[in-house]
Amino acid sequence: LPAAAGAKAFIFKTSGEPLSLNAASSFVLRKTLKKKGYDVVSDAHFLMPYNVIFRYPDGAVKTMVKYADSLSKSFVDKLICGVPDTVKYKKRYRLFSALLRIQYLGAALNGKLIKADARKCVRCLKCVKNCPTENIKLKSGKIKFASKCTMCMRCAMMCPEDAIKFGFLNKWKVHGRYDFERILADESIDDNFFSTTDSRFFRMHRKYYEKLNK
């Protein structure tokens, strides 16, 4: 990233839970941008369904996407109008954010353990073409993974043949994209999921959305 003298920059990130720790995950990035001379005018956190551990139910997906769509439009409007929207992180969250960067080491190690099942793989090369770090290559007719993986899970989720074995995280793999178009169009799917669910896990989401509605 080139240095800049006061150029404006914004950050947006997604996670599956409304945790303050997740909101602070961009602390190191924000610090890096400032060191290079960028003026970080906005830092937004949007909730979206998991692409690892387990698949969110359609009702949760519908609610999250609708809110994320509305919030992202507000985010863009503020950027266009020059309205700053940054967050101050508590020290403990900044510390956790820095410490948890060790996950990049874990991602690099796990990256070498990812395999493509030769019995399932059809060499469509979607994983090769769509890997954001170019960690996946076709060599001698075989799909090979290196150590630049960031565990975004895109290859495992989007593989049309479910051929990706994702190392230590294989049991947490979520296969198949969320069909947002179908879910949003299906009127039988309740978009008030978090207000009615009995799930303990989703209680924190309920509080988050209730706060947004106030």
C-alpha positions as a Markdown table, in Angstrom:
| # | Residue | x | y | z |
|---|---|---|---|---|
| 1 | Leu | 0.0 | 0.0 | 0.0 |
| 2 | Pro | 1.6 | 3.3 | -1.1 |
| 3 | Ala | 2.0 | 6.2 | 1.4 |
| 4 | Ala | -0.5 | 9.0 | 1.2 |
| 5 | Ala | -0.7 | 12.6 | 2.5 |
| 6 | Gly | -4.1 | 12.9 | 4.0 |
| 7 | Ala | -5.9 | 10.8 | 1.5 |
| 8 | Lys | -9.3 | 9.6 | 2.9 |
| 9 | Ala | -9.8 | 5.9 | 3.6 |
| 10 | Phe | -12.7 | 3.9 | 5.0 |
| 11 | Ile | -12.9 | 0.4 | 6.5 |
| 12 | Phe | -15.7 | -2.1 | 6.5 |
| 13 | Lys | -15.7 | -5.6 | 7.8 |
| 14 | Thr | -18.2 | -8.4 | 8.4 |
| 15 | Ser | -18.6 | -11.0 | 11.2 |
| 16 | Gly | -21.3 | -13.4 | 12.4 |
| 17 | Glu | -21.7 | -11.9 | 15.9 |
| 18 | Pro | -22.2 | -8.4 | 17.2 |
| 19 | Leu | -19.2 | -8.6 | 19.6 |
| 20 | Ser | -17.2 | -5.5 | 20.5 |
| 21 | Leu | -14.1 | -7.6 | 19.9 |
| 22 | Asn | -15.2 | -8.1 | 16.3 |
| 23 | Ala | -15.8 | -4.4 | 15.9 |
| 24 | Ala | -12.2 | -3.8 | 17.1 |
| 25 | Ser | -10.7 | -6.3 | 14.6 |
| 26 | Ser | -9.7 | -3.5 | 12.3 |
| 27 | Phe | -7.7 | -1.7 | 15.0 |
| 28 | Val | -4.3 | -2.8 | 13.6 |
| 29 | Leu | -5.4 | -2.0 | 10.0 |
| 30 | Arg | -6.6 | 1.4 | 11.0 |
| 31 | Lys | -3.3 | 2.1 | 12.8 |
| 32 | Thr | -1.3 | 1.0 | 9.7 |
| 33 | Leu | -3.3 | 3.2 | 7.4 |
| 34 | Lys | -2.7 | 6.2 | 9.7 |
| 35 | Lys | 1.0 | 5.5 | 9.8 |
| 36 | Lys | 1.0 | 5.7 | 6.0 |
| 37 | Gly | -0.7 | 9.0 | 6.0 |
| 38 | Tyr | -4.3 | 8.0 | 5.4 |
| 39 | Asp | -7.2 | 9.8 | 7.1 |
| 40 | Val | -9.6 | 7.0 | 8.2 |
| 41 | Val | -13.0 | 8.7 | 8.1 |
| 42 | Ser | -15.2 | 5.6 | 8.7 |
| 43 | Asp | -14.9 | 2.2 | 10.2 |
| 44 | Ala | -18.1 | 0.1 | 9.8 |
| 45 | His | -19.0 | -3.4 | 11.1 |
| 46 | Phe | -21.8 | -5.4 | 9.4 |
| 47 | Leu | -23.3 | -8.7 | 10.5 |
| 48 | Met | -23.6 | -11.5 | 8.0 |
| 49 | Pro | -24.1 | -15.2 | 8.4 |
| 50 | Tyr | -21.3 | -17.6 | 9.2 |
| 51 | Asn | -19.3 | -19.2 | 6.4 |
| 52 | Val | -17.6 | -21.5 | 8.9 |
| 53 | Ile | -18.6 | -23.5 | 12.0 |
| 54 | Phe | -22.3 | -23.9 | 11.0 |
| 55 | Arg | -24.9 | -22.6 | 8.5 |
| 56 | Tyr | -27.3 | -20.0 | 9.8 |
| 57 | Pro | -31.0 | -20.7 | 9.3 |
| 58 | Asp | -32.8 | -18.9 | 6.5 |
| 59 | Gly | -34.7 | -16.6 | 8.9 |
| 60 | Ala | -31.5 | -15.4 | 10.4 |
| 61 | Val | -30.0 | -14.9 | 7.0 |
| 62 | Lys | -33.0 | -12.9 | 5.8 |
| 63 | Thr | -32.9 | -10.6 | 8.8 |
| 64 | Met | -29.1 | -10.0 | 8.6 |
| 65 | Val | -29.1 | -9.3 | 4.9 |
| 66 | Lys | -31.9 | -6.8 | 5.1 |
| 67 | Tyr | -30.3 | -4.9 | 7.9 |
| 68 | Ala | -26.9 | -5.0 | 6.3 |
| 69 | Asp | -28.3 | -3.6 | 3.1 |
| 70 | Ser | -30.0 | -0.7 | 4.9 |
| 71 | Leu | -26.9 | 0.0 | 7.0 |
| 72 | Ser | -24.5 | -0.2 | 4.1 |
| 73 | Lys | -26.6 | 2.4 | 2.2 |
| 74 | Ser | -26.4 | 4.7 | 5.3 |
| 75 | Phe | -22.7 | 4.0 | 5.4 |
| 76 | Val | -22.3 | 5.1 | 1.7 |
| 77 | Asp | -24.5 | 8.2 | 2.2 |
| 78 | Lys | -22.3 | 9.4 | 5.1 |
| 79 | Leu | -19.1 | 8.8 | 3.0 |
| 80 | Ile | -20.6 | 10.8 | 0.1 |
| 81 | Cys | -21.7 | 13.6 | 2.4 |
| 82 | Gly | -18.3 | 13.7 | 4.2 |
| 83 | Val | -19.8 | 12.7 | 7.6 |
| 84 | Pro | -17.1 | 11.0 | 9.7 |
| 85 | Asp | -18.1 | 7.8 | 11.4 |
| 86 | Thr | -15.3 | 6.2 | 13.4 |
| 87 | Val | -15.4 | 4.1 | 16.5 |
| 88 | Lys | -13.2 | 4.4 | 19.7 |
| 89 | Tyr | -12.1 | 1.0 | 20.9 |
| 90 | Lys | -11.6 | 0.1 | 24.5 |
| 91 | Lys | -8.0 | -0.8 | 25.4 |
| 92 | Arg | -8.9 | -4.4 | 26.2 |
| 93 | Tyr | -10.4 | -4.9 | 22.8 |
| 94 | Arg | -7.4 | -3.3 | 21.1 |
| 95 | Leu | -5.2 | -5.7 | 23.0 |
| 96 | Phe | -7.3 | -8.7 | 22.0 |
| 97 | Ser | -7.3 | -7.5 | 18.4 |
| 98 | Ala | -3.5 | -7.4 | 18.3 |
| 99 | Leu | -3.1 | -10.8 | 20.1 |
| 100 | Leu | -5.5 | -12.6 | 17.8 |
| 101 | Arg | -3.4 | -11.7 | 14.8 |
| 102 | Ile | -1.7 | -15.0 | 15.7 |
| 103 | Gln | -4.5 | -16.6 | 13.7 |
| 104 | Tyr | -2.6 | -15.6 | 10.5 |
| 105 | Leu | 0.1 | -18.1 | 11.6 |
| 106 | Gly | -2.6 | -20.7 | 12.1 |
| 107 | Ala | -4.0 | -19.9 | 8.7 |
| 108 | Ala | -0.6 | -20.3 | 7.1 |
| 109 | Leu | 0.0 | -23.7 | 8.8 |
| 110 | Asn | -3.6 | -24.9 | 8.0 |
| 111 | Gly | -3.2 | -23.7 | 4.4 |
| 112 | Lys | -0.7 | -26.4 | 3.7 |
| 113 | Leu | -3.1 | -29.1 | 5.0 |
| 114 | Ile | -5.9 | -28.1 | 2.6 |
| 115 | Lys | -6.5 | -30.7 | -0.1 |
| 116 | Ala | -8.7 | -31.2 | -3.1 |
| 117 | Asp | -10.3 | -34.7 | -3.2 |
| 118 | Ala | -9.1 | -36.1 | -6.6 |
| 119 | Arg | -12.2 | -38.3 | -6.7 |
| 120 | Lys | -14.5 | -35.3 | -6.6 |
| 121 | Cys | -12.6 | -32.5 | -8.2 |
| 122 | Val | -13.5 | -31.7 | -11.8 |
| 123 | Arg | -10.8 | -29.1 | -12.4 |
| 124 | Cys | -13.3 | -26.3 | -12.9 |
| 125 | Leu | -10.6 | -24.0 | -11.3 |
| 126 | Lys | -13.1 | -21.9 | -9.5 |
| 127 | Cys | -11.0 | -22.1 | -6.4 |
| 128 | Val | -7.8 | -21.1 | -8.3 |
| 129 | Lys | -9.5 | -18.1 | -10.0 |
| 130 | Asn | -11.3 | -16.8 | -6.9 |
| 131 | Cys | -8.7 | -17.2 | -4.2 |
| 132 | Pro | -8.0 | -13.6 | -3.0 |
| 133 | Thr | -4.4 | -14.4 | -2.0 |
| 134 | Glu | -3.6 | -16.6 | -5.1 |
| 135 | Asn | -2.8 | -19.4 | -2.6 |
| 136 | Ile | -4.3 | -22.1 | -4.9 |
| 137 | Lys | -2.6 | -23.3 | -8.1 |
| 138 | Leu | -3.0 | -26.1 | -10.7 |
| 139 | Lys | 0.2 | -28.0 | -10.9 |
| 140 | Ser | 0.7 | -31.1 | -13.0 |
| 141 | Gly | -3.1 | -31.5 | -13.2 |
| 142 | Lys | -3.5 | -31.3 | -9.4 |
| 143 | Ile | -4.9 | -28.6 | -7.2 |
| 144 | Lys | -2.2 | -27.4 | -4.8 |
| 145 | Phe | -2.5 | -25.2 | -1.7 |
| 146 | Ala | 0.4 | -23.1 | -0.3 |
| 147 | Ser | 0.9 | -21.1 | 2.9 |
| 148 | Lys | -0.8 | -17.7 | 2.0 |
| 149 | Cys | -4.2 | -18.9 | 3.1 |
| 150 | Thr | -6.2 | -16.4 | 5.3 |
| 151 | Met | -9.0 | -18.9 | 6.1 |
| 152 | Cys | -11.6 | -16.9 | 4.2 |
| 153 | Met | -13.2 | -20.3 | 3.5 |
| 154 | Arg | -14.3 | -19.2 | 0.0 |
| 155 | Cys | -12.8 | -22.2 | -1.8 |
| 156 | Ala | -14.5 | -24.7 | 0.6 |
| 157 | Met | -17.8 | -22.9 | 0.5 |
| 158 | Met | -18.1 | -22.4 | -3.2 |
| 159 | Cys | -16.7 | -25.6 | -4.6 |
| 160 | Pro | -19.5 | -27.1 | -6.8 |
| 161 | Glu | -18.4 | -30.7 | -6.0 |
| 162 | Asp | -17.6 | -30.2 | -2.3 |
| 163 | Ala | -14.1 | -31.5 | -3.0 |
| 164 | Ile | -12.1 | -29.2 | -0.6 |
| 165 | Lys | -10.9 | -30.8 | 2.6 |
| 166 | Phe | -10.1 | -27.8 | 4.8 |
| 167 | Gly | -7.4 | -29.2 | 7.1 |
| 168 | Phe | -8.0 | -28.8 | 10.8 |
| 169 | Leu | -11.2 | -26.9 | 10.1 |
| 170 | Asn | -12.8 | -29.4 | 7.8 |
| 171 | Lys | -15.5 | -30.4 | 10.3 |
| 172 | Trp | -16.5 | -26.7 | 10.6 |
| 173 | Lys | -16.7 | -26.3 | 6.8 |
| 174 | Val | -19.9 | -24.7 | 5.5 |
| 175 | His | -20.5 | -25.9 | 2.0 |
| 176 | Gly | -22.6 | -24.1 | -0.6 |
| 177 | Arg | -23.3 | -20.3 | -0.9 |
| 178 | Tyr | -26.3 | -18.8 | 0.9 |
| 179 | Asp | -29.0 | -18.2 | -1.7 |
| 180 | Phe | -29.7 | -14.6 | -0.7 |
| 181 | Glu | -32.0 | -14.0 | -3.7 |
| 182 | Arg | -34.2 | -16.9 | -2.9 |
| 183 | Ile | -34.3 | -16.3 | 0.8 |
| 184 | Leu | -35.2 | -12.6 | 0.4 |
| 185 | Ala | -37.9 | -13.3 | -2.1 |
| 186 | Asp | -39.5 | -16.1 | 0.0 |
| 187 | Glu | -42.4 | -14.5 | 1.9 |
| 188 | Ser | -42.8 | -17.6 | 4.1 |
| 189 | Ile | -39.4 | -17.0 | 5.7 |
| 190 | Asp | -39.8 | -14.7 | 8.7 |
| 191 | Asp | -37.6 | -11.7 | 8.7 |
| 192 | Asn | -38.1 | -11.2 | 12.4 |
| 193 | Phe | -36.1 | -14.3 | 13.3 |
| 194 | Phe | -34.1 | -12.8 | 16.2 |
| 195 | Ser | -37.1 | -11.6 | 18.1 |
| 196 | Thr | -38.8 | -15.0 | 18.1 |
| 197 | Thr | -35.9 | -17.5 | 18.3 |
| 198 | Asp | -35.3 | -19.4 | 21.5 |
| 199 | Ser | -31.6 | -20.0 | 20.6 |
| 200 | Arg | -29.2 | -18.9 | 23.3 |
| 201 | Phe | -26.6 | -18.2 | 20.7 |
| 202 | Phe | -28.7 | -15.7 | 18.9 |
| 203 | Arg | -29.7 | -13.7 | 22.1 |
| 204 | Met | -26.8 | -11.3 | 21.5 |
| 205 | His | -28.0 | -10.7 | 18.0 |
| 206 | Arg | -31.5 | -9.9 | 19.4 |
| 207 | Lys | -30.1 | -7.2 | 21.6 |
| 208 | Tyr | -28.0 | -5.8 | 18.7 |
| 209 | Tyr | -31.0 | -5.5 | 16.4 |
| 210 | Glu | -33.3 | -4.2 | 19.2 |
| 211 | Lys | -30.7 | -1.4 | 19.8 |
| 212 | Leu | -30.7 | -0.6 | 16.0 |
| 213 | Asn | -34.5 | -0.3 | 16.0 |
| 214 | Lys | -34.5 | 2.3 | 18.8 |
